[in-house]
Structures are given as structure tokens and as C-alpha cells.
Amino acid sequence: MNDAIPPAEHYVGLMTGTSLDAVDAALVRITGHGMHLNGSKSLPLPDGLRRRIAAVSPGTPLREILDLDHALAILYAEAVNALLEDTGIDRSAITAVGCHGQTVWHEPDSETPTSLQLGNPSLLAQQLHITVVADFRRRDIAAGGQGAPLAPAFHHAMFASKTEPRVVVNIGGMANITLLPDANPDHIGGFDTGPGNVLMDAWIDRHQAKPFDRDGSWAAGVEVDGKLLDILRTDPYFAATPPKSTGREYFSLDWLDLRLDVRQGLAPQVVQATLCELTAGTIRDAIRKYAPDCKRVLLCGGGTRNRHLCSRIAAGLPDLKVEPTDDHGAPADWVEAMGFAWLARETMAGRPANVPAVTGAEKPLILGGVYSR
């Protein structure tokens, strides 16, 4: 494929994460001087669809998987169409849509390594009449990698500094960090630290029928249970050496309930506070261990809206500047969607976009499949 890229191109990035809160669509303009967010749109996942996705397991009937695959593609198309209408950009001006898809199963360390994202890209391309790039993770997994995290190369392109070591923390359903010790792409590191919002969201949904803890106010109201926190932190995932990645099929309410059996009687609010501290603490631990020279921590993802969580991360890193990515070229809420627009651009240009040092793949690879308009 020709490596030449026009002076300016428009891409759309589509993201639905493990938090299952919304479809995020970002319109970006990429030039030789960088990447610019030209518009954004968020469509909440209908509650019924959200619950159906959350219920997917190895025993889910194939008919249900196929129905969800179809329904998500239609919702993605609605999000892109609404974005184009809002921005006044003609679809013929869009080079490609980079669609992450909805992860329903991520198991790269099994006997048959896999990661499954729903959102039929063929149907999406047909609905939009725009080229779609999708299925980014499985090529990396086929080469022995984790298929995650995939954002580090994009984080390097957006946030790396020649003057200070940085860490980018993305807090979605899962939390992951990107290590940027300098501006050299050969020095990128990163991995999933563990649960981000996923356990907190599931717990407040169970007890208050709310999709998330707004501003972290429920968790902020009580003290953490130290004994429960110690039990949660003994899970071997947290001590495992990278490369590593995880998902909601591991860190689930079933995982939590097993550990609550030995701490029965705790008030639900106390459990919420403890889950928040688990996320904050495992992020802090990862930064201290793997980025001891870090000077600045950049936060992005939906978890940045949880003020209490962000304050707990910062409290444990008093010598570092901890701030959202907003002042560094990308609004925190839109970094992930922008990242998949960037990944689509790399695929269309025929360039590898995984980081083998991060995922564990045997070599750099061109990611994703291309579904022509």
C-alpha cells in the first residue's frame, strides 16, 4: 500500500468500552502537523441493549450474539450520521471510520486466544457508505500478543515529551497505562492495571439502579474497608508481570462476590468506596513500579469524570503533576475515540500500529480489516 498520505484527511473514531455507557464518535482532521478534534457525538446505549451486552457469557445463544452484532452496527451508524449532521461534513470527505466495536469477551491467554468485538463492520460500511476499519485486536493476538492495550502508539503520537517522562492513564471499564519515558517510540511501555470503572459501575447498578457513581459522590461519603481492600489486592493479576490485559469476563460481580463472602455485612457504600480505592491504588502502584522517573500523569477516559477517583490517584502521587489530557491536545472524554480514528489512518496507510513491547506480539503489525464503502 502506498505510504503517501494527503496533506489533510478526515477520519471518524468509534468507541464503546467495557463501561457500556455510550457510543462515542469523534471526527478528527489529521495533517502533517498533528491531529485535531473537529467534532464529537455521544449516544447513550439504550438500557435494554446495555444489559443484554453485559449478560453475554460463553453460554449465550448464537442468535443473541448475532442480534447484538446487528444492533450495535445500526447504533454506530446512527452515531456517525448524527456527528456528520452536527458538523456539516459530507460523508464523501471521510477517508474511513475506525470502529473499535463492543468487546464482549477478551481472553488472550486461553488455549484458544481470542478477543471478540461486536458491531458488524460490513453492515456499518453498508449503512454509512464510508470505508470502515475494524477488528483491530485479533491480528495482534494471532501473533502471540494480548491484543491490548492498543492506545500506546497513539498516546505517544499525541502526548510524548522530549523534556519530561510521562504516563498516560486511561480509565474506562478497565484501566490501562502508557509509559512515555521520552519521545523515542522504541521506549513505549504499557499494560492494563486492572479494573477501572467496571466494578464500581456494576456495584452501584446492583444497589441503586444507577449506571455509574456520579462524581464518585457515593464512594466519597464513607471510609474504605481496609480488610476487604487487602483481600481484593491479593488477586494474582495485580502482581503479574506485563504484558498483560484483562476485561469484564474476569473482573466481574462474580469475582467480587467471591471475595465478599469473607467480609459479609459490609454496607454497600463501604464496598463502593473500597472498589474506588482498588482502582486508584492499583493505578498508583503501577506508575510507581514501572515509571519511577515519571514527572507528569495525564488522565483520560470516562473515569476522569469521577472526581473522587481522580483525587485518590493524585493523593498517592504527591510529587507528580496529575491532570487531564485536555490541556495537551485531546479532551479526556474523547481520547479513546480519537485513538481509533488514528489507528484507522495507520491501517489505511499500511503502517503497523501495535507496540510489541506492550502487547507481547512477535512483531509490529498492520491492524484491523478494511471494509470498503
TALIN-V327997 format. One record per residue. N is the residue number from 1. BURIAL is # if it has 24 or more other C-alpha atoms within 12 Angstrom, else .. D_LAST is the distance of its C-alpha to the last C-alpha in whole Angstrom. Layout:
BEGIN
n=<N;N>
burial=<BURIAL;BURIAL>
d_last=<D_LAST;D_LAST>
END
This chain:
BEGIN
n=<1;2;3;4;5;6;7;8;9;10;11;12;13;14;15;16;17;18;19;20;21;22;23;24;25;26;27;28;29;30;31;32;33;34;35;36;37;38;39;40;41;42;43;44;45;46;47;48;49;50;51;52;53;54;55;56;57;58;59;60;61;62;63;64;65;66;67;68;69;70;71;72;73;74;75;76;77;78;79;80;81;82;83;84;85;86;87;88;89;90;91;92;93;94;95;96;97;98;99;100;101;102;103;104;105;106;107;108;109;110;111;112;113;114;115;116;117;118;119;120;121;122;123;124;125;126;127;128;129;130;131;132;133;134;135;136;137;138;139;140;141;142;143;144;145;146;147;148;149;150;151;152;153;154;155;156;157;158;159;160;161;162;163;164;165;166;167;168;169;170;171;172;173;174;175;176;177;178;179;180;181;182;183;184;185;186;187;188;189;190;191;192;193;194;195;196;197;198;199;200;201;202;203;204;205;206;207;208;209;210;211;212;213;214;215;216;217;218;219;220;221;222;223;224;225;226;227;228;229;230;231;232;233;234;235;236;237;238;239;240;241;242;243;244;245;246;247;248;249;250;251;252;253;254;255;256;257;258;259;260;261;262;263;264;265;266;267;268;269;270;271;272;273;274;275;276;277;278;279;280;281;282;283;284;285;286;287;288;289;290;291;292;293;294;295;296;297;298;299;300;301;302;303;304;305;306;307;308;309;310;311;312;313;314;315;316;317;318;319;320;321;322;323;324;325;326;327;328;329;330;331;332;333;334;335;336;337;338;339;340;341;342;343;344;345;346;347;348;349;350;351;352;353;354;355;356;357;358;359;360;361;362;363;364;365;366;367;368;369;370;371;372;373>
burial=<.;.;.;.;.;.;.;.;#;#;#;#;#;#;#;#;#;#;#;#;#;#;#;#;#;#;#;#;#;#;.;.;.;.;#;#;#;#;#;#;#;#;#;#;#;.;.;.;#;#;.;.;#;#;#;#;.;.;.;.;.;.;.;.;#;.;.;#;#;#;#;#;#;#;#;#;#;#;#;#;#;#;#;#;.;.;.;.;.;.;#;.;.;#;#;#;#;#;#;#;#;#;#;#;#;#;#;#;#;.;.;.;.;#;#;#;#;#;#;#;#;#;#;#;#;.;#;#;#;#;#;#;#;#;#;#;#;#;#;#;#;#;#;#;#;#;#;#;#;#;#;#;#;#;#;#;#;#;#;#;#;.;.;.;#;#;#;#;#;#;#;#;#;#;#;#;#;#;#;#;#;#;.;.;#;.;.;#;#;#;#;#;#;#;#;#;#;#;#;#;#;#;#;#;#;.;.;.;.;.;#;#;#;.;.;#;.;#;#;#;.;.;.;#;#;.;.;#;#;.;#;#;#;.;.;.;.;#;.;.;.;#;#;#;#;#;#;#;#;#;#;#;#;.;.;#;.;.;#;#;.;.;.;.;.;.;.;#;#;#;#;#;#;#;#;#;#;#;#;#;#;#;#;#;#;#;#;#;.;#;#;.;.;#;#;#;#;#;#;#;#;#;#;#;#;#;#;#;#;#;#;#;#;#;.;.;#;.;.;#;#;#;#;#;#;.;.;#;#;#;#;#;#;#;#;#;#;#;#;#;#;#;#;#;#;#;#;#;#;.;#;#;#;#;#;#;#;#;#;#;#;.;.;#;#;#;#;#;#;#;#;.;.>
d_last=<18;19;21;21;19;19;22;20;16;15;14;14;16;16;20;22;25;28;30;27;28;25;21;21;18;19;18;19;19;20;23;25;28;26;23;24;23;22;22;22;22;23;23;26;25;27;31;30;27;28;31;29;27;31;32;30;32;33;34;32;31;28;27;27;25;22;23;22;19;18;20;18;15;16;18;15;13;16;17;14;15;18;18;16;19;21;21;20;17;14;11;10;12;11;10;9;10;13;14;17;18;21;24;26;28;28;31;31;35;35;36;32;30;27;25;23;20;19;16;14;11;9;10;9;6;7;9;8;5;4;4;7;10;13;16;18;22;22;22;25;27;26;28;31;30;30;26;27;28;25;25;28;27;25;28;30;28;28;32;34;37;40;43;42;41;39;37;34;34;31;33;30;31;32;34;33;34;33;36;36;40;39;36;36;33;35;37;34;35;34;34;34;37;37;37;35;35;35;38;39;37;38;41;41;39;42;45;44;41;39;35;37;40;40;41;42;45;46;46;48;51;53;54;52;54;54;55;52;50;52;51;47;47;49;46;45;41;43;45;43;42;38;36;35;33;33;32;33;34;36;37;38;40;42;42;44;46;48;49;50;52;55;55;55;56;54;53;49;49;51;48;46;47;48;44;43;46;44;41;43;45;43;41;44;45;42;42;46;46;43;43;47;46;44;44;41;39;36;35;32;30;31;34;35;36;39;41;44;42;41;45;46;44;45;49;49;47;50;50;46;44;42;39;36;33;33;35;33;30;28;29;30;28;25;25;24;20;21;21;18;16;18;18;14;15;18;15;13;17;18;21;22;22;25;29;31;34;32;30;33;30;32;30;27;23;20;18;16;13;9;7;4;0>
END
